[in-house]
Amino acid sequence: MHDKILILDFGSQVTQLIARRVREAKVYSEIWAYDCDPEQIKEFVRSQSCKGIILSGGPSSVTEPNSPRAPHIVFDLRVPVLETMATQLGGTVASAESLGKAREFGYAEVRARGHSDLFKDIEDHRTAEGHGILKVWMSHGDSVTELPTQFKLMASTPSCPIAGMANEEKHFYGLQFHPEVTHTLKGKEILNRFVHDICQCRSDWVMGDYIQEAVAKIKEQVGSDEVILGLSGGVDSSVAAALIGLLVSN
């Protein structure tokens, strides 16, 4: 069984890109909707070798009424978690508008503080004072103004005092920038650090193996029975038909 990373989608435009980066690290990942059944998440972690969870973020402000939240079980399963989480864990978040600031979008240089496990020895350059700097891409309308209990400051910019935070004991890491985009120069190293070193996932999955594994799984499920497939022309049924066709031809 492959080690896995679960990505919970809150409507971000880069959710698929996050999954791609994880798969490029040779780690299997799945994308689920943020409002899925918490018991399914629990089962996936406990019986399907899921070693970590990434929260993809989204367009909604956490300061808005009824904005999306991750199922709280995510933070109770004792697996590492990456990305947005400040509000749910007791921190304080404010919209850029309420702080008299514009939404932050574009290139930024982040000072990596605290020597966290996530950023250790990862930097683009050092300042004359010896501070490690990461060149990143920001895109957010909310800002963390107060850290949750047991979190420490992990990164900052002049306009975003809390650009990253960490609870090293629980392996929770919150970022205000996007490590999955190419504009964040060390983004690949940061995501690899999370999935390999912090989540301890093996590099044992490549996309090229997926077809063989999927066909074998169908064969195991179907056995000697017959299959009736309703082909709508959509992506899901078309892929299922192609896989079943491979099974029949073999």
Stockholm file with secondary structure:
# STOCKHOLM 1.0

chainA/1-250         MHDKILILDFGSQVTQLIARRVREAKVYSEIWAYDCDPEQIKEFVRSQSCKGIILSGGPSSVTEPNSPRAPHIVFDLRVPVLETMATQLGGTVASAESLGKAREFGYAEVRARGHSDLFKDIEDHRTAEGHGILKVWMSHGDSVTELPTQFKLMASTPSCPIAGMANEEKHFYGLQFHPEVTHTLKGKEILNRFVHDICQCRSDWVMGDYIQEAVAKIKEQVGSDEVILGLSGGVDSSVAAALIGLLVSN
#=GR chainA/1-250 SS CCCEEEEEESSCTTHHHHHHHHHHTTCEEEEEETTSCHHHHHHHHHHSCEEEEEECCCSSCTTSTTCCCCCGGGGGSCSCEEECCTGGGTCEEEETTTTTCCCEEEEEEEEECTTCTTTTTCCSEECTTCCEEEEEEEEESEEEEECCTTCEEEEECSSCSCSEEEETTTTEEEESBCTTSTTSTTHHHHHHIIIIIISCCCSCCCGGGHHHHHHHHHHHHHTTSCCCCCCCSSHHHHHHHHHHHHHHHC
#=GC SS_cons         CCCEEEEEESSCTTHHHHHHHHHHTTCEEEEEETTSCHHHHHHHHHHSCEEEEEECCCSSCTTSTTCCCCCGGGGGSCSCEEECCTGGGTCEEEETTTTTCCCEEEEEEEEECTTCTTTTTCCSEECTTCCEEEEEEEEESEEEEECCTTCEEEEECSSCSCSEEEETTTTEEEESBCTTSTTSTTHHHHHHIIIIIISCCCSCCCGGGHHHHHHHHHHHHHTTSCCCCCCCSSHHHHHHHHHHHHHHHC
//
